[in-house]
Amino acid sequence: TQVSLEMRMACGFGVCYGCSVKTVSGNKRVCCEGPVFSMQEVDWHDL
């Protein structure tokens, strides 16, 4: 199962890490590595 996340993006191309989300494999940027993530990958306690 996949989810699409929406975060505020300051720069829109990954430089500022303002849209980062915590995952089981570390922080990922919604604007670059997302916005679609595996539901099991996202650390839901951090959101």
VMD Tcl script that draws the C-alpha trace (Angstrom):
set ca {
  {0.00 0.00 0.00}
  {1.25 3.45 -0.87}
  {0.41 6.90 0.46}
  {0.88 10.36 -1.01}
  {2.16 12.94 1.48}
  {1.78 16.69 1.31}
  {4.17 18.94 3.23}
  {5.01 22.64 3.10}
  {7.88 23.06 0.70}
  {10.11 26.08 1.05}
  {12.39 25.50 -1.93}
  {10.64 22.74 -3.93}
  {13.82 20.97 -5.04}
  {15.35 19.42 -1.91}
  {17.99 21.88 -0.76}
  {16.38 23.11 2.47}
  {15.00 19.79 3.86}
  {11.88 21.70 4.98}
  {9.65 18.93 3.66}
  {11.54 15.99 5.16}
  {9.64 13.08 6.65}
  {11.07 10.41 8.93}
  {11.10 6.89 7.46}
  {12.48 3.54 8.57}
  {15.51 4.17 6.34}
  {16.15 7.75 7.53}
  {14.78 11.14 6.56}
  {13.44 11.57 3.04}
  {12.35 14.71 1.23}
  {8.73 14.79 0.07}
  {9.66 17.07 -2.85}
  {12.41 14.75 -4.19}
  {12.02 11.16 -2.97}
  {8.22 11.47 -2.71}
  {5.46 12.46 -2.53}
  {4.47 8.77 -2.79}
  {5.87 6.44 -0.13}
  {5.18 2.90 1.01}
  {2.81 3.01 3.97}
  {5.11 0.70 5.94}
  {8.12 2.95 5.31}
  {6.75 6.12 6.95}
  {7.29 6.70 10.68}
  {3.70 7.65 11.51}
  {4.57 8.58 15.12}
  {6.67 11.46 13.80}
  {3.89 13.10 11.76}
}
mol new
graphics top color blue
foreach p $ca { graphics top sphere $p radius 0.5 }
foreach p [lrange $ca 0 end-1] q [lrange $ca 1 end] { graphics top cylinder $p $q radius 0.2 }
display resetview
